[in-house]
Amino acid sequence: INGTILNGQRIASRTLLEHADTIQVFDVVMQFYTHAPSKIIPTVPTDDSSGDQSGHEISVADLASCGSTDETNRLSAILKMTRALSGSLEVADILPQMLDGLFQILPQANRGYVLQPDNGDGGLTPTAIKHSATSSDTISPISSTVGRRVMHDGRAFLSSDLDTGDDDSVFDSTPVRSIMCAPLVGPSDTAMGVVHIETSDGTNPFDASDLEILVAVSLLAGQAIEFGKLHDSMVELDKRHRETLLAKDMQLKFLPSQVPEVPGYEFFHRYQAADYVAGDYFDYVPMPDGRIAIIQADVCGKGVSAAIFVAWLSAEVRYCLLAFDEPATMVSELNKLVCEQLTMAGFVTFLLMILDPRT
């Protein structure tokens, strides 16, 4: 029922084997050698359910251990690309640079895409596109199908000698003859997307050495992307740190640095935020008639937003103390102002004490 597949083609009769032939019987894959090989490329079973497509899958780990191609010009191009990718920290620049480099290394390539997950719904969206003869941003249906499989399995894919017809092509006059797809993986070993390359050149299809290059370049790009994202995170963290320092400095400016000097009384305070910056507020406010208002308050929440609200609260407290003589009236008016500013979930715990040193 399953038959025997030789070099990606089903055979119907006795066939003479040649050096390095690949034989597949159901899910068992073997390679035949007439003499000891210099290098063995690992293979896995072909998915024959898609028609006459010839499949060849290689894991990223396997390819990484196989070494690079012997072609000097390709090695030179890869080294040049390595320098370019390592010199960029902008994720938006890395992917187009990678596709440009791949088209230099693989001259038969017609179309290249970088597909990445879209909002966690399982779909893949093109984030970089390169066509050799057009500026079209259309992607092949094959790209999404193979990309989802490679993304899920984390294994590179090569298929040559395709005859998909015009219905599966990007352009009606440009059928896809050979495709490669590799996961975009960085140091975290998490697939961030796939790199998909197609060619319509039936005389020069992609082979295992081309796939080896694609995987190597995908690993380089994945590493560069992760480093770029890490750099962006560090820049954002540094920005937030500076904002927090600014908020802390602003908060401390609204807290008293000295205690009142009143004969017969001694004041003492100590303040330390539970978090780096918080919504705590206290103050001593001299009143026109010689009394001293002592305020202690805590704004719901922590962080920069709470510190900013403390700044607003400080100004309103001093306004109300000057505008109203009676503490009850002052707190009632302050409460109205606070309710207008805070959301339903917000509140301020507030304590007002009035000290009359004469009595």
Disulfide bonds with the S-S distance in Angstrom:
none
